[in-house]
Amino acid sequence: MLSQPRYSLLSIALTAALLSGCNESTSSDAGADYGNQDNTTSDFDQKALIANLVDGVITPTFEQFVSVSNQQISDINAYCTAASAFEQDSSDNTSLTQASDTAQQSWRNTISVWQQVEMMQLGPLLNDDGALRNKIYSWPVTSRCGVDLDVVSFENNDINGVPYDITSRTPARKGLVALEYLLFNPSFEHSCTGTVTPAGWDNRTDDDRRVARCEFAAEAAKDINHNAQQLLIQWSGDDGYGTSLKQAGETGSSFATVHEAVNKLSDALFYIDSVTKDGKLATPLGLFANSCGTSVCVEDVESPIAKHSIENITRNLEALDALFSGKEGLGFDDYLIDENDADTATALRDRIATALANSRSYQASLADTLVNDEDKVTSTHNDVKAVTDKLKNEFINSLALELPQTSAGDND
């Protein structure tokens, strides 16, 4: 039978967190003054904070993702050209190797920007249960067999008698997760273990398989870029979510008050808690139930084939730093200082910097480090936890904010 997409490790982690904590600090559900429009003591310009985070941090990141995902199309197309040429004449594989390396690096560039976008899950990326987000990046749900099957379906332009349309395919069969498998998997054998397998695949040469996978990768890359453009349109257009945030409190905005919009922006920060800390670190460490039970499990790291897991965590932290500090403009740290809580502003800046330095210090992949130096991964988890503890307590209390549901009631 056809192998099914993996169940969400994040869902498992969150369930485990609710049932049994990890002896970590207990979070608050909301700041003491949450819900009071005059809930902060200063005259801090919250509209200016919103404008800077939207225009100075989030929109440029979304624009950069459109750019790198567009370049990814070109680099994968060049790889396909080299793969087709090599299939005809395999006397010199230098051009093929170079094109493959370039395509892989293009994926790394794209996923690196995406991991910053992941920290900015607002509006369009959350609507319809995250439908747009999942089309671009379905992790932790994956289906390698599903990708193999779609390689052949795309090649034949047929899905049960209907022309192939990647836009209608389930997220686990496309997007950046599928591209990682198509570009980095060293084996050209299919990954299906049941009776449903890619038709004729076992009778094809590796050169032929390489071309077929590359051509589907090119189609997936175009779909990613299309969805990246949709994200930018839905975010920054005249009726976009970012525009509505900046118009909070005004007629026509979906936000009744400015502080409500600030709270929505603050929700994005907690990706570092529910996903980075719990899904990307605690789960493979065995602090939550995982594919191996409750022991260290390298199978559950993110981006395992490309060995890009710790780099993803670094990009999450870099985006957190940008959202918190506002880069060159107003950030949440300025808001805290204006609320007479410079200590929390300083502590969070320092803790984010410590976690970043830790993640940047890896000399091997996260999976290899889990096997050879588990204590280092534990220290990374602890450093990220130090950030989230401060976010879930002093941060929301000082700014009278409410925790998102993914972190509220979480004892981890």
LINLINSUL-V895365 format. One record per residue. N is the residue number from 1. RES is the residue in one small letter. NEAR is the number of other C-alpha atoms within 8 Angstrom. D_LAST is the distance of its C-alpha to the last C-alpha in whole Angstrom. Layout:
n res near d_last
N RES NEAR D_LAST
N RES NEAR D_LAST
This chain:
n res near d_last
1 m 6 38
2 l 10 36
3 s 10 32
4 q 6 30
5 p 9 27
6 r 8 24
7 y 6 21
8 s 9 18
9 l 12 16
10 l 11 14
11 s 7 14
12 i 11 14
13 a 14 10
14 l 11 9
15 t 8 11
16 a 11 9
17 a 13 6
18 l 10 8
19 l 6 10
20 s 7 8
21 g 11 5
22 c 8 5
23 n 6 7
24 e 7 5
25 s 7 7
26 t 8 7
27 s 12 8
28 s 10 12
29 d 8 13
30 a 11 16
31 g 14 18
32 a 6 21
33 d 10 24
34 y 10 22
35 g 6 25
36 n 6 28
37 q 6 30
38 d 5 31
39 n 10 28
40 t 9 28
41 t 6 30
42 s 6 32
43 d 5 34
44 f 7 32
45 d 6 33
46 q 10 30
47 k 9 33
48 a 8 33
49 l 13 29
50 i 13 29
51 a 10 32
52 n 13 31
53 l 13 28
54 v 12 30
55 d 9 33
56 g 12 32
57 v 13 29
58 i 11 28
59 t 12 31
60 p 9 33
61 t 11 30
62 f 12 31
63 e 9 34
64 q 9 33
65 f 13 32
66 v 12 35
67 s 8 37
68 v 12 35
69 s 13 35
70 n 11 39
71 q 9 40
72 q 13 38
73 i 11 40
74 s 8 43
75 d 12 42
76 i 14 41
77 n 11 45
78 a 9 46
79 y 14 44
80 c 12 46
81 t 8 49
82 a 11 49
83 a 13 48
84 s 9 51
85 a 9 53
86 f 13 52
87 e 9 53
88 q 6 56
89 d 7 57
90 s 8 55
91 s 5 57
92 d 7 54
93 n 8 51
94 t 6 50
95 s 8 50
96 l 11 47
97 t 8 45
98 q 8 45
99 a 13 44
100 s 10 42
101 d 8 40
102 t 10 40
103 a 13 39
104 q 10 36
105 q 8 35
106 s 12 36
107 w 12 33
108 r 9 31
109 n 9 32
110 t 12 31
111 i 10 28
112 s 11 27
113 v 13 28
114 w 9 26
115 q 12 23
116 q 13 23
117 v 13 24
118 e 9 21
119 m 13 19
120 m 10 22
121 q 10 21
122 l 9 23
123 g 8 26
124 p 12 28
125 l 11 25
126 l 12 23
127 n 9 27
128 d 5 27
129 d 5 24
130 g 10 24
131 a 10 27
132 l 12 29
133 r 10 26
134 n 11 26
135 k 13 29
136 i 13 29
137 y 10 26
138 s 14 24
139 w 10 22
140 p 10 20
141 v 11 23
142 t 12 26
143 s 12 29
144 r 11 32
145 c 12 34
146 g 12 34
147 v 12 35
148 d 12 38
149 l 10 39
150 d 10 39
151 v 11 41
152 v 11 44
153 s 11 44
154 f 11 44
155 e 10 47
156 n 6 49
157 n 9 48
158 d 11 47
159 i 8 44
160 n 4 46
161 g 5 49
162 v 7 48
163 p 7 47
164 y 9 44
165 d 7 42
166 i 9 39
167 t 5 38
168 s 5 37
169 r 8 36
170 t 7 32
171 p 11 29
172 a 15 29
173 r 13 32
174 k 15 33
175 g 17 31
176 l 13 29
177 v 13 28
178 a 15 31
179 l 13 33
180 e 13 31
181 y 10 32
182 l 10 36
183 l 11 36
184 f 9 34
185 n 9 35
186 p 4 38
187 s 4 39
188 f 8 41
189 e 5 41
190 h 9 39
191 s 7 35
192 c 11 36
193 t 9 37
194 g 8 38
195 t 6 42
196 v 8 41
197 t 12 41
198 p 9 43
199 a 5 46
200 g 6 49
201 w 9 46
202 d 5 47
203 n 5 50
204 r 8 50
205 t 6 50
206 d 7 47
207 d 9 49
208 d 9 49
209 r 11 45
210 r 10 44
211 v 11 46
212 a 11 45
213 r 10 41
214 c 15 42
215 e 11 44
216 f 12 41
217 a 13 38
218 a 12 41
219 e 9 41
220 a 13 37
221 a 16 37
222 k 10 39
223 d 11 37
224 i 13 34
225 n 11 36
226 h 8 37
227 n 11 34
228 a 13 33
229 q 9 36
230 q 8 35
231 l 12 32
232 l 13 34
233 i 9 36
234 q 11 34
235 w 13 32
236 s 12 35
237 g 10 38
238 d 5 40
239 d 8 38
240 g 11 35
241 y 12 31
242 g 9 31
243 t 12 35
244 s 12 33
245 l 13 30
246 k 10 33
247 q 9 35
248 a 15 33
249 g 9 35
250 e 9 38
251 t 4 40
252 g 4 39
253 s 11 35
254 s 7 32
255 f 13 31
256 a 9 32
257 t 10 31
258 v 11 30
259 h 8 27
260 e 10 26
261 a 12 27
262 v 10 25
263 n 10 22
264 k 9 22
265 l 10 22
266 s 9 19
267 d 10 17
268 a 11 18
269 l 12 16
270 f 13 13
271 y 11 14
272 i 14 12
273 d 12 9
274 s 13 9
275 v 10 12
276 t 12 13
277 k 13 9
278 d 14 8
279 g 13 12
280 k 13 14
281 l 13 12
282 a 12 10
283 t 16 12
284 p 16 15
285 l 14 14
286 g 13 14
287 l 10 10
288 f 13 10
289 a 12 14
290 n 15 16
291 s 7 20
292 c 8 20
293 g 7 19
294 t 9 16
295 s 10 17
296 v 9 18
297 c 13 19
298 v 10 21
299 e 7 22
300 d 11 19
301 v 13 19
302 e 10 20
303 s 10 24
304 p 10 25
305 i 9 29
306 a 7 29
307 k 9 27
308 h 13 25
309 s 13 22
310 i 10 21
311 e 10 23
312 n 12 21
313 i 12 18
314 t 11 21
315 r 12 22
316 n 14 19
317 l 12 19
318 e 10 22
319 a 12 22
320 l 12 19
321 d 11 21
322 a 10 24
323 l 13 23
324 f 10 22
325 s 14 25
326 g 16 27
327 k 10 29
328 e 5 32
329 g 9 32
330 l 14 30
331 g 14 26
332 f 12 23
333 d 13 24
334 d 10 27
335 y 12 26
336 l 15 24
337 i 10 27
338 d 11 29
339 e 13 27
340 n 6 28
341 d 10 24
342 a 11 25
343 d 6 23
344 t 11 20
345 a 13 22
346 t 9 23
347 a 8 20
348 l 11 18
349 r 11 21
350 d 8 21
351 r 12 17
352 i 13 18
353 a 8 21
354 t 9 20
355 a 12 17
356 l 11 20
357 a 8 23
358 n 10 20
359 s 12 20
360 r 8 24
361 s 6 25
362 y 9 25
363 q 4 28
364 a 6 27
365 s 11 25
366 l 13 21
367 a 11 23
368 d 10 25
369 t 12 23
370 l 13 21
371 v 8 24
372 n 6 25
373 d 9 23
374 e 10 19
375 d 6 19
376 k 9 19
377 v 13 17
378 t 9 14
379 s 8 15
380 t 12 15
381 h 11 11
382 n 8 11
383 d 12 13
384 v 14 12
385 k 10 8
386 a 9 11
387 v 11 12
388 t 11 9
389 d 10 9
390 k 11 12
391 l 11 13
392 k 12 10
393 n 11 13
394 e 9 16
395 f 11 17
396 i 14 17
397 n 12 18
398 s 12 21
399 l 12 22
400 a 14 21
401 l 13 19
402 e 10 17
403 l 13 14
404 p 8 14
405 q 6 14
406 t 9 11
407 s 12 9
408 a 10 10
409 g 10 9
410 d 11 5
411 n 13 4
412 d 9 0
